[in-house]
Amino acid sequence: MPSNTFATSGRDLVGHRIDGGRLEFLSVLGLGAYGVVYLTVDLHAPEPVYLAVKCLLRAGLDSRQRHFQRREIALHQLASRHPNVVTMHKVFEDAEHIYVVMDFCDEGDLFGMITERQRVSTLLGLSVAKLMTSTLATML
């Protein structure tokens, strides 16, 4: 685990703007050891367009952790072509963060659904397995 995490850094980006003032952070959607996912709004769109932006810390990571960050982004870019995977629109960085801009899914993610249910039915488990197999096949 990095010595400087979002949990320990105390930085809250709500209200900040990135991407030349285009995206404004509205609220925190999720928090992890290596980053925070924020709900953002595209201020340049004619109507409100909400996106999720994963902010990953650049500082305090060893080479292994940086490798995992790069691999996660690369794998998401590959899987993003699948219709059942959240689309990654762009990745950019500044001195402190790497920003991964994705579609916002207002019903949450697969991990949240599974953990909220505590038990996964056989039908749901089969559906998830089919989805993952289909996604992996798309990546090959």
C-alpha positions as CSV (number, residue, x, y, z in Angstrom):
1,M,0.0,0.0,0.0
2,P,1.4,3.4,-0.8
3,S,2.4,5.6,2.1
4,N,0.4,8.5,0.7
5,T,-3.1,7.4,-0.1
6,F,-6.3,9.4,-0.7
7,A,-7.5,8.2,2.7
8,T,-4.5,9.7,4.4
9,S,-3.8,12.7,2.1
10,G,-6.9,14.6,3.1
11,R,-7.4,16.0,-0.4
12,D,-10.9,16.4,-1.5
13,L,-11.4,17.5,-5.1
14,V,-15.1,18.2,-4.9
15,G,-15.6,21.6,-6.5
16,H,-12.3,21.5,-8.4
17,R,-12.2,21.5,-12.2
18,I,-9.9,19.6,-14.5
19,D,-9.4,19.1,-18.3
20,G,-9.2,22.8,-19.0
21,G,-12.2,23.6,-16.8
22,R,-14.4,21.2,-18.7
23,L,-15.1,18.7,-15.9
24,E,-16.2,19.7,-12.4
25,F,-16.0,17.3,-9.4
26,L,-19.5,17.1,-7.8
27,S,-19.2,14.3,-5.2
28,V,-17.3,11.1,-4.2
29,L,-18.7,7.9,-5.6
30,G,-16.1,5.5,-4.1
31,L,-12.8,5.5,-2.2
32,G,-9.9,3.1,-2.4
33,A,-6.3,2.8,-1.3
34,Y,-4.9,4.2,-4.5
35,G,-7.6,6.6,-5.6
36,V,-11.1,8.1,-5.5
37,V,-13.9,7.9,-8.0
38,Y,-15.8,11.2,-8.4
39,L,-19.0,12.1,-10.0
40,T,-18.3,14.9,-12.5
41,V,-20.3,17.1,-14.8
42,D,-19.1,18.2,-18.3
43,L,-19.6,22.0,-18.2
44,H,-19.1,22.3,-22.0
45,A,-21.9,20.0,-23.0
46,P,-25.2,21.7,-24.1
47,E,-27.0,19.6,-21.5
48,P,-25.6,18.1,-18.3
49,V,-23.4,15.1,-19.0
50,Y,-22.4,13.2,-15.9
51,L,-19.2,11.1,-15.9
52,A,-17.2,9.2,-13.4
53,V,-13.6,10.2,-13.0
54,K,-11.1,7.9,-11.2
55,C,-8.3,9.9,-9.7
56,L,-5.2,7.9,-9.0
57,L,-2.3,9.3,-6.9
58,R,1.0,9.5,-8.7
59,A,3.2,10.2,-5.7
60,G,4.2,7.6,-3.1
61,L,4.0,4.6,-5.3
62,D,6.8,2.1,-5.8
63,S,7.6,0.7,-9.3
64,R,5.4,-2.3,-8.7
65,Q,2.4,-0.2,-7.8
66,R,2.9,2.1,-10.8
67,H,3.1,-1.0,-13.0
68,F,-0.3,-2.2,-11.6
69,Q,-1.8,1.2,-12.2
70,R,-0.7,1.2,-15.8
71,R,-1.8,-2.4,-16.3
72,E,-5.3,-1.6,-14.9
73,I,-5.7,1.4,-17.2
74,A,-4.5,-0.7,-20.2
75,L,-6.8,-3.6,-19.5
76,H,-9.8,-1.2,-19.0
77,Q,-9.0,0.4,-22.4
78,L,-9.1,-3.0,-24.0
79,A,-12.3,-4.1,-22.2
80,S,-13.9,-0.8,-22.9
81,R,-14.9,-1.9,-26.4
82,H,-17.3,-4.4,-24.9
83,P,-20.9,-3.1,-24.7
84,N,-21.3,-4.4,-21.1
85,V,-18.1,-2.7,-19.8
86,V,-18.0,0.9,-18.7
87,T,-16.6,3.0,-21.5
88,M,-13.3,4.7,-20.7
89,H,-13.2,8.0,-22.6
90,K,-9.8,9.4,-21.9
91,V,-6.8,9.3,-19.5
92,F,-4.7,12.3,-18.6
93,E,-2.6,13.4,-15.8
94,D,-1.2,16.4,-13.9
95,A,1.6,16.6,-11.3
96,E,-0.4,14.8,-8.6
97,H,-3.0,12.6,-10.3
98,I,-3.8,10.4,-13.2
99,Y,-7.4,10.9,-14.2
100,V,-9.5,8.1,-15.9
101,V,-12.7,9.5,-17.4
102,M,-15.5,7.0,-17.8
103,D,-19.2,6.7,-18.2
104,F,-21.2,7.2,-15.0
105,C,-23.4,4.3,-14.1
106,D,-26.0,5.6,-11.7
107,E,-26.9,2.0,-10.5
108,G,-23.4,1.3,-9.3
109,D,-20.9,-1.4,-10.3
110,L,-20.9,-5.2,-10.3
111,F,-18.8,-5.4,-7.1
112,G,-21.2,-3.2,-5.2
113,M,-24.2,-5.2,-6.3
114,I,-22.5,-8.5,-5.2
115,T,-21.4,-7.1,-1.9
116,E,-24.8,-5.5,-1.1
117,R,-26.6,-8.8,-1.8
118,Q,-24.1,-10.8,0.3
119,R,-25.1,-13.9,-1.6
120,V,-25.2,-14.4,-5.3
121,S,-27.9,-16.6,-6.8
122,T,-26.9,-19.3,-9.3
123,L,-28.6,-17.4,-12.1
124,L,-26.8,-14.1,-11.3
125,G,-23.5,-16.0,-10.9
126,L,-24.0,-17.6,-14.3
127,S,-24.9,-14.3,-15.9
128,V,-21.8,-12.7,-14.4
129,A,-19.6,-15.6,-15.6
130,K,-21.1,-15.3,-19.1
131,L,-20.5,-11.6,-19.2
132,M,-16.9,-12.0,-18.1
133,T,-16.3,-14.7,-20.6
134,S,-17.8,-12.5,-23.4
135,T,-15.7,-9.6,-22.3
136,L,-12.5,-11.6,-22.2
137,A,-13.2,-13.0,-25.7
138,T,-13.6,-9.4,-27.0
139,M,-10.2,-8.5,-25.6
140,L,-8.4,-11.4,-27.3
